[in-house]
Amino acid sequence: MTTTEKLELIEEVLRVKPNSLTEDTELNTVREWDSLTILSLQVRLSAINPDLKFDDLFECDTVGEICEMI
């Protein structure tokens, strides 16, 4: 999966505008980033990385850190 595909997936789950996130985007600046979104992202990514846990995503500071886990 390319970085662009990863970003598109994250944008889709967060329901933000396409191409609005970069790897450097700080999650605390994204209004949609909350515990429900983290859970939704975990469920969505479980097919790609079954070992991914809620806490792993919760501890991320940037979109790039999420991309590294995918």
N, C-alpha and C positions, 0 to 999 in steps of 0.2 A: 504494500500500500504506500503510495507516494505521500509526501507531506501535504500536498494540495488536497488529496483525497481525505486525509486525516482532518485537516482544517474544515473541509466541507461537512464532514460527519459531525464534528463538534458544533459547528454553526447550526446544523440542522437540529440537533438535540437541544441546544440552547435557544433555538428559535430566534436567532439574530439575523441581520441582513447578510446575504452572501458577500464574501470577500471583506467582511468587517473585522475579522480576527487575523492576527499574525502569531507567529511563535513567541513573539516578545510581549504580547498582550497580557497584562497583569489581570488575573481573574477577579481581584477585588475591585476592579474598575468596570466589570461587566455586571450590569444591574440584574441580569437574569441568573447569575451564578448564586445558587442557594442549595440547601440540602436536598430538596426534591429534584432539582436538576442534576445534582451529583448522582443521586440514586438512578435516575433515568439514564444517565451516561454510563453508569456501571452496568446496568442491564443491557444496554445496547452494545457495549464493548465486550461483554462476557463471551460472545461468540468468537471474538478475536483473541482475547486474553482471558481465559477462564480463571486465572489466579488473581485477577485484579480485584481489589477490595475497596469498599467505600472509603476507608481511612486513607488508602493510597491516593485517591482522587482528592479527598478533603485536604490533604497536606500540600497539594500542588499550589504553586504561586503564579505560574504562567501557563499559557496554552501550550507552549513548547514542552513543558514537563509532562503534560497529558500525552502529547504526540509521541514522546519517548516511550511511554508505556504501551502504546498501541502496537 
